Amino acid sequence: MSTWKILPSTQVLGRTYSRPLDGNETSFYWDRVFNGTADVVWHYTVQVKGPRGKDLFHQNHVRRAWISLKQRHPLLGSRLELRDGTDVVNCIVSEKRLAQLFPGEVIFCDISSAEEVSRLVERTMLKPPVLLAHLPARIIILRLADEPSIFHVLFHVTHLITDATSGATIARTFFELLSLPPVERVPDLEERLAMVVSSADLNPTLQLSKARQRWRRAAAKVIYSIRQSKLQGGHTVPRKVTSSTYRTPAIRRSTGCEFTSAESALILENCRRHKVTLGAAIPVIYKWPSHVSCIVATSVARSPRKNGKRGDGSPCIFMDH
């Protein structure tokens, strides 16, 4: 369990575990508290087929799948707590809490057009953060009034517990749970938490002696200085670096690109050639080189977006940062 520690149990909460956030997680936490950034949103468009297709997104069905998702990925149902009298932030995971839903965790909305989705995402990212310490993740299901077979699914998660790759895993697992009959077996909480230890605990140099750690840091500093000296006079990404850059919060910006049918086919062909799934390739495709605070991605495989000028169904990838 590494840094996870079991807390005194109660009949109400059941088994409860806690661990302190590491330095990287803590920076995301305070960036969100003070600057309203460090949230991540993924946007998927799903089209259901068949007479029973719409039943997949019945409210009870979605709620059941979301609870099952939290039990498989318990950080989605965690809460953050400041230790009294200190700046230490603890991540608390309760067994009973994972089996419950809280206000604002699962949201259903009716929309009139696909364009309204983009406006909703923009409002979600620009207004003050709605994900509080007790609600690190939520899911929003949007139903199109004129196209009852199409649903827009938004996953809104705080960045300190997720990234681009894990976001693809969250979406894939949720849609799989949504498509399958209810699962009776609940994953063991200790086993799941053992997979989400602090990144600092995975540092291989911690197994070395203190003297060898100091030697490696000194060597790394020399190598870093040599590399930095080669970057003098320019930068690969247009950016003005000042003495306040390190503490300047990220600013949300949006950009998008479209892939033609030929480009989409080429992406799929290369995925098969290199024996990787499209889900694993998407985070690499839309990875932005600058500091990304939130990403909105539309699945290339399943969500063609009509282009008004060409009239074709070219898939798109959208990024907000």
C-alpha positions as MATLAB code, in Angstrom:
seq = 'MSTWKILPSTQVLGRTYSRPLDGNETSFYWDRVFNGTADVVWHYTVQVKGPRGKDLFHQNHVRRAWISLKQRHPLLGSRLELRDGTDVVNCIVSEKRLAQLFPGEVIFCDISSAEEVSRLVERTMLKPPVLLAHLPARIIILRLADEPSIFHVLFHVTHLITDATSGATIARTFFELLSLPPVERVPDLEERLAMVVSSADLNPTLQLSKARQRWRRAAAKVIYSIRQSKLQGGHTVPRKVTSSTYRTPAIRRSTGCEFTSAESALILENCRRHKVTLGAAIPVIYKWPSHVSCIVATSVARSPRKNGKRGDGSPCIFMDH';
ca = [
       0.000    0.000    0.000;
       3.045    2.280    0.153;
       2.015    5.641    1.674;
      -1.660    4.697    1.991;
      -2.678    4.271    5.637;
      -5.928    2.855    6.930;
      -7.851    5.170    9.236;
     -10.039    4.138   12.164;
     -13.115    2.577   10.561;
     -16.725    3.371   11.328;
     -19.901    1.553   10.415;
     -20.973    4.549    8.339;
     -17.802    5.001    6.258;
     -16.443    1.449    6.238;
     -12.759    1.050    5.424;
     -11.121    4.434    4.891;
      -7.596    5.103    3.613;
      -5.471    8.234    3.500;
      -2.175    9.400    2.042;
      -0.565   12.851    1.708;
      -0.285   14.433   -1.736;
       3.226   14.594   -3.150;
       4.819   17.829   -4.349;
       3.478   17.579   -7.899;
      -0.067   16.765   -6.771;
       0.011   19.550   -4.191;
       1.014   22.126   -6.818;
      -1.998   21.133   -8.943;
      -4.229   21.363   -5.873;
      -3.186   24.922   -4.950;
      -3.140   26.026   -8.595;
      -6.772   25.035   -8.735;
      -7.697   26.621   -5.407;
      -6.042   29.996   -6.092;
      -6.167   30.283   -9.891;
      -9.149   28.153  -10.914;
      -7.040   26.122  -13.343;
      -5.834   22.507  -13.395;
      -9.157   20.913  -14.357;
      -9.439   18.485  -17.263;
     -12.463   17.927  -19.518;
     -12.853   15.158  -22.098;
     -15.680   15.337  -24.614;
     -16.959   12.219  -26.384;
     -19.781   11.961  -28.908;
     -21.625    8.630  -28.839;
     -24.221    7.390  -31.323;
     -26.350    4.458  -30.209;
     -28.090    2.061  -32.570;
     -30.974   -0.356  -32.306;
     -34.277   -0.099  -30.419;
     -32.571   -0.604  -27.049;
     -29.680    1.745  -27.757;
     -31.192    4.708  -25.916;
     -31.626    2.552  -22.808;
     -27.852    2.621  -22.387;
     -28.086    6.248  -21.290;
     -31.048    5.795  -18.971;
     -30.297    7.756  -15.801;
     -30.245    4.705  -13.525;
     -27.982    2.885  -15.978;
     -25.503    5.765  -16.133;
     -25.461    6.164  -12.344;
     -24.766    2.450  -11.896;
     -21.891    2.576  -14.397;
     -20.399    5.675  -12.730;
     -20.404    4.006   -9.303;
     -18.733    0.922  -10.790;
     -16.160    3.206  -12.426;
     -15.338    4.846   -9.077;
     -14.895    1.444   -7.465;
     -12.357    0.544  -10.152;
     -10.644    3.942  -10.067;
     -11.137    5.046   -6.435;
      -9.426    8.433   -6.789;
     -12.524    9.549   -8.734;
     -14.492    9.186   -5.500;
     -11.863   10.562   -3.139;
     -11.929   13.779   -1.155;
      -9.112   16.184   -0.271;
      -8.549   17.341    3.263;
      -6.108   19.838    4.781;
      -4.376   18.565    7.895;
      -5.096   20.879   10.828;
      -2.377   23.444   11.435;
      -0.268   22.418    8.420;
      -0.108   22.827    4.641;
      -0.276   19.058    4.104;
      -3.180   17.986    1.876;
      -4.427   14.433    2.356;
      -6.302   12.299   -0.157;
      -9.066   10.361    1.632;
     -10.768    7.325    0.074;
     -13.774    5.776    1.815;
     -15.218    2.407    0.807;
     -18.806    3.465    1.457;
     -18.352    6.792   -0.309;
     -17.344    5.031   -3.542;
     -20.744    3.308   -3.604;
     -22.665    6.583   -3.262;
     -23.561    9.485   -5.530;
     -23.371   13.107   -4.433;
     -25.141   16.228   -5.763;
     -23.524   17.473   -8.960;
     -21.601   14.247   -9.564;
     -23.814   12.899  -12.396;
     -25.629   15.525  -14.479;
     -28.160   15.096  -17.311;
     -29.016   17.967  -19.669;
     -31.035   18.385  -22.856;
     -29.479   20.518  -25.605;
     -30.825   21.804  -28.902;
     -27.694   21.528  -31.085;
     -24.109   20.288  -31.184;
     -22.881   23.900  -31.131;
     -24.427   24.279  -27.699;
     -21.997   21.626  -26.443;
     -19.013   23.805  -27.316;
     -20.553   26.765  -25.522;
     -21.257   24.610  -22.479;
     -17.659   23.374  -22.367;
     -16.392   26.937  -22.681;
     -18.608   28.112  -19.825;
     -17.538   25.152  -17.712;
     -13.860   25.989  -18.110;
     -14.128   29.779  -17.795;
     -16.280   30.075  -14.702;
     -14.876   29.481  -11.188;
     -14.088   25.817  -10.468;
     -17.116   23.739   -9.521;
     -15.147   20.664   -8.505;
     -14.673   21.077   -4.791;
     -12.430   19.197   -2.401;
     -15.166   16.609   -1.837;
     -15.966   16.182   -5.552;
     -12.847   15.575   -7.706;
     -14.756   14.227  -10.717;
     -18.142   14.408  -12.391;
     -19.830   13.260  -15.589;
     -22.255   15.275  -17.734;
     -24.607   13.547  -20.194;
     -26.009   15.828  -22.918;
     -28.958   14.667  -25.018;
     -29.699   16.179  -28.433;
     -33.364   17.075  -28.832;
     -33.429   16.632  -32.625;
     -31.157   13.550  -32.703;
     -32.220   11.193  -29.888;
     -29.625    8.590  -30.881;
     -26.662   10.951  -30.245;
     -25.298   11.713  -26.789;
     -22.441   13.980  -25.761;
     -20.510   12.779  -22.719;
     -18.260   15.140  -20.736;
     -15.825   13.856  -18.121;
     -14.757   16.713  -15.815;
     -11.877   15.712  -13.513;
      -9.359   17.603  -11.421;
      -5.878   17.390  -12.970;
      -4.120   16.220   -9.819;
      -5.633   12.725  -10.173;
      -5.577   12.330  -13.946;
      -3.763   13.121  -17.193;
      -4.267   12.512  -20.914;
      -3.475    8.791  -20.882;
      -5.455    7.957  -17.747;
      -8.353   10.006  -19.129;
      -8.559    7.676  -22.112;
      -8.630    4.737  -19.680;
     -11.427    6.336  -17.664;
     -13.566    6.867  -20.769;
     -12.923    3.391  -22.149;
     -13.780    1.748  -18.815;
     -16.955    3.793  -18.378;
     -18.312    2.975  -21.838;
     -17.455   -0.684  -21.302;
     -19.330   -0.735  -17.984;
     -22.235    1.072  -19.628;
     -22.456   -1.572  -22.359;
     -22.197   -4.648  -20.119;
     -24.629   -6.155  -17.601;
     -24.161   -5.036  -13.979;
     -21.019   -6.434  -12.384;
     -21.669   -8.084   -9.036;
     -18.071   -8.340   -7.805;
     -16.676   -5.137   -6.335;
     -12.893   -4.777   -6.810;
     -10.851   -4.963   -3.620;
     -10.127   -1.419   -2.473;
      -6.629   -2.156   -1.163;
      -5.611   -3.714   -4.479;
      -6.888   -0.705   -6.429;
      -5.199    1.829   -4.150;
      -1.906   -0.045   -4.435;
      -1.925    0.993   -8.110;
      -2.267    4.736   -7.417;
       0.617    5.474   -5.088;
       2.419    8.795   -5.071;
       4.685    9.328   -8.073;
       7.466   10.240   -5.644;
       7.325    6.689   -4.261;
       8.121    5.332   -7.728;
      11.418    7.227   -7.983;
      14.040    4.464   -8.431;
      16.798    6.607   -6.914;
      15.148    6.329   -3.496;
      16.586    2.822   -3.292;
      20.122    4.240   -3.443;
      22.181    5.491   -0.528;
      22.035    9.200    0.374;
      25.567    9.728   -0.921;
      24.786    8.133   -4.292;
      21.600   10.188   -4.576;
      23.609   13.393   -4.083;
      26.124   12.253   -6.711;
      23.346   11.584   -9.243;
      21.746   14.987   -8.590;
      25.080   16.702   -9.122;
      25.639   14.856  -12.409;
      22.089   15.666  -13.516;
      22.615   19.363  -12.790;
      25.716   19.421  -14.999;
      23.896   17.656  -17.854;
      20.918   20.013  -17.506;
      23.190   23.086  -17.586;
      24.868   21.868  -20.780;
      21.504   21.307  -22.476;
      20.186   24.686  -21.357;
      23.260   26.455  -22.736;
      22.405   25.119  -26.188;
      18.974   26.773  -26.005;
      20.317   30.287  -25.539;
      18.937   32.809  -28.022;
      15.711   30.998  -28.789;
      13.125   28.464  -27.763;
      11.276   25.707  -29.594;
       7.945   27.075  -28.352;
       7.292   30.856  -28.691;
       7.278   32.081  -25.123;
       8.590   34.955  -23.048;
      10.241   33.581  -19.923;
      10.581   35.990  -16.994;
      11.370   35.742  -13.300;
       7.647   35.323  -12.576;
       6.965   32.628  -15.188;
       7.245   29.776  -12.697;
       4.406   31.179  -10.588;
       2.191   32.505  -13.384;
      -1.007   30.419  -13.694;
      -1.966   28.854  -16.983;
      -4.429   30.747  -19.185;
      -7.179   28.852  -20.960;
      -6.992   28.877  -24.730;
      -8.685   26.765  -27.394;
      -7.429   25.402  -30.668;
      -8.673   22.761  -33.052;
      -7.651   20.800  -36.105;
      -9.534   18.641  -38.571;
      -8.389   15.417  -40.175;
      -9.551   14.544  -43.663;
     -10.835   11.055  -44.393;
      -7.466   10.193  -45.943;
      -5.574   11.457  -42.876;
      -7.883    9.535  -40.563;
      -7.330    6.359  -42.568;
      -3.569    6.928  -42.384;
      -3.714    7.291  -38.593;
      -5.619    4.023  -38.266;
      -3.241    2.271  -40.659;
      -0.211    3.409  -38.662;
      -1.864    2.280  -35.425;
      -2.320   -1.210  -36.841;
       1.215   -1.234  -38.233;
       2.738   -0.372  -34.866;
       0.283   -2.599  -32.976;
      -1.168    0.174  -30.836;
      -4.800    1.040  -30.269;
      -6.302    4.339  -31.344;
      -7.100    5.063  -27.709;
      -3.398    4.874  -26.862;
      -2.457    7.045  -29.846;
      -4.960    9.867  -29.275;
      -3.175   11.400  -26.238;
       0.027   11.500  -28.287;
      -1.740   13.098  -31.268;
      -3.290   15.945  -29.303;
      -0.457   16.460  -26.805;
       0.300   20.187  -26.691;
       3.964   21.124  -26.135;
       3.245   23.929  -23.693;
       1.860   23.599  -20.180;
      -1.598   22.081  -20.611;
      -4.136   22.686  -17.892;
      -7.136   21.120  -19.563;
      -7.861   19.139  -22.700;
     -11.093   18.529  -24.569;
     -10.827   15.677  -27.046;
     -13.392   14.294  -29.446;
     -12.810   10.677  -30.348;
     -11.402   10.420  -33.858;
     -12.824    6.969  -34.347;
     -16.466    7.447  -33.462;
     -17.414   11.109  -33.661;
     -17.378   12.618  -37.158;
     -18.214   16.306  -37.158;
     -19.885   17.666  -40.267;
     -17.944   20.356  -42.064;
     -20.257   23.011  -43.425;
     -17.990   23.998  -46.312;
     -17.037   20.567  -47.593;
     -20.064   18.646  -46.399;
     -17.942   15.682  -45.332;
     -17.617   13.986  -41.967;
     -14.049   14.867  -41.053;
     -13.248   13.892  -37.458;
     -11.879   16.618  -35.215;
      -9.712   16.907  -32.150;
     -10.236   19.915  -29.884;
      -7.899   21.092  -27.138;
      -8.448   23.674  -24.415;
      -5.464   24.833  -22.401;
];
